[in-house]
Amino acid sequence: MRKDYTQNAKRVIENAKKQAASLGHGYVGTEHLLLALIEVKGVASEVLKENGVVYDKILELVEDHLAASGGVMIAEMGEYTPRAKRVIESACEEAERLGNTGAGTEHLLLALLKDSDSIGVRLLNTKGINVQKIYIDVLTAVGQDSTSAKNEYLMQKSKKQKSTKQEKQKA
């Protein structure tokens, strides 16, 4: 873990490991990051709670739909999945993009939300949570005006759709 994470972000990253272990999962995925983001105090937990994301409800979904063995092959037990690693690394890019020196919980959440195919985002969608609103609320919480935040979300979503189309055309 690099030094450019806030204390709360470091707590989230470590807490995700504990979430995985308590569920009997041999890997740390975006679902564990989401649970940790809800649980560890910070901008992310506040925004998630304000948007109706409840720890127990997400935990219940994880327990019901993801087997303890996980079926995910990782080099070592307790390792982060490639997607979770990408989210953690992307948080630093989010912080830099927004002009912050360290990546906080809000940057971890932004990076997670940008990965719309992740289990963490799928869990939010399953619960009927408006992911776009959370994204905009996080950006607003860090000082962006809501119109800019909404435009950024729509541009990011458009880029994702274009890259998905290109990948399908190559296949």
C-alpha positions, -999 to +999 in steps of 0.1 A: +000+000+000+014+034-010+017+063+013-006+086-006-038+073+011-054+091+040-057+072+073-094+065+067-086+051+032-059+029+047-085+017+073-109+009+045-083-011+026-074-031+057-110-035+068-118-050+034-094-078+043-112-084+076-146-083+058-134-111+034-119-132+062-151-129+083-171-141+053-147-170+047-136-157+014-101-164+003-098-132-017-106-095-013-130-081-039-149-050-046-178-063-025-155-063+005-143-028-003-179-017-005-186-032+029-155-015+043-164+019+027-198+017+045-183+008+078-153+030+081-161+067+089-154+091+062-169+110+032-178+077+015-196+062+044-216+094+049-226+096+012-235+059+011-256+062+042-274+093+029-283+073-002-298+045+017-269+020+016-271-001+047-242-023+058-265-052+070-284-053+037-252-054+015-237-080+038-268-101+035-266-100-003-229-110-002-236-139+022-266-150+001-250-148-033-212-154-029-200-187-016-175-188+012-149-205-010-156-178-036-143-199-065-119-171-073-083-182-079-058-158-064-020-163-060-024-163-022-053-165+002-064-130+012-051-113-019-070-086-037-087-095-069-074-077-100-105-056-101-102-046-064-065-038-070-075-016-099-100+003-078-075+009-050-049+021-075-074+042-094-083+060-061-049+078-063-057+089-099-091+102-087-074+122-059-049+136-083-075+145-108-095+164-081-064+182-069-060+163-036-027+152-022-039+119-007-066+094-017-094+093+008-125+072+012-143+094-013-117+086-040-120+049-033-157+051-037-154+071-070-130+045-084-154+017-073-184+034-089-165+039-122-161+002-125-198-005-133-191-043-139-177-048-104-196-069-078-196-039-055-216-018-080-238-048-089-247-051-053-258-015-052-278-019-083-295-050-069-306-030-039-320-003-062-295+023-052-289+051-077-252+048-084-252+080-105-266+100-076-239+086-052-212+095-078-226+131-080-230+133-043-194+123-037-181+149-062-204+175-046-190+166-011-155+172-023-164+206-037-175+202-073-208+218-083-236+193-091-238+202-128-201+195-133-204+163-113-234+151-134-216+160-167-185+141-155-205+110-147-223+110-180-190+115-199-173+087-179-203+064-187-202+073-224-164+064-225-171+031-208-199+023-234-176+032-263-147+010-250-172-019-244-184-016-280-149-016-294-140-047-273-170-065-287-161-055-323-126-069-318-139-102-305 
